[in-house]
Amino acid sequence: MPVVGLPVSVGVTGHQLIDQGVLLADRLAPIPEGQDLGLACAAAQVPLRAADHSQEEAAFLLTRDIGPESEASLVSNHADLRAPVLKVAHHGSRASTSTAFLVAVAPLTAVISVGEDNTYGLPASETLDRLAPRPVFRTDLNGDVEMSTDGRRLWVRMGRSRE
């Protein structure tokens, strides 16, 4: 449901969502025609680039709730999905974050947004196994996870210490 007075723009694959000097965000997966924007599953890559746009130094891949079909489409249609930081799709469900997708993204670390003591058993042990041995930050264990970068180094701040 659009907020009154705010423009709504549905992007297509490759559409630049943000261009704020050093922060750019490109839509990688389209929202299917007719799908409710609030329920849409899309992915965006947020690269940090030099101010003159000459060099991409770091990227965060934000996957929202894309499923296996979207992951496969991204792998087959996009030459460069590489991102040091992956926000794991669908709260780390068993069907998310396939081996082929991980190979294409080649993340150094991952973040899983998942509720503490959720009744779905998320994140799935299979997904955690595929992510190993990378460091994985989970909101159910770590609280809020904040990541920042200067393009070369990554800092992680958590709402509570790892258990």
CORZI-V63035 format. One record per backbone hydrogen bond with DSSP energy under -1.0 kcal/mol. CO is the residue of the C=O (numbers start at 1). NH is the residue of the N-H. Records with the same first field share a line. If there is no record, write none. Layout:
CO = NH + NH
//
This chain:
3 = 6
12 = 15
15 = 27
18 = 25
20 = 22
22 = 49
23 = 20
25 = 17 + 18
26 = 45
27 = 14
32 = 35
36 = 39
43 = 28 + 29
44 = 62
45 = 26
46 = 60
47 = 24
48 = 57 + 58
50 = 53
55 = 50
58 = 48
59 = 85
60 = 46
61 = 87
62 = 44
63 = 66
64 = 90
67 = 71
68 = 72
69 = 73
70 = 74
71 = 75
72 = 76
73 = 77
74 = 78
84 = 108 + 109
85 = 61
86 = 111
89 = 92
90 = 93
92 = 124
93 = 96
98 = 102
99 = 103
100 = 104
101 = 105
102 = 106
105 = 83
109 = 86
110 = 137
111 = 88
112 = 139
115 = 118
124 = 128
125 = 129
126 = 130
127 = 131
128 = 132
131 = 134
135 = 110
137 = 112
138 = 142
139 = 143
142 = 160
144 = 159
146 = 157
148 = 155
153 = 150
155 = 148
157 = 146
//
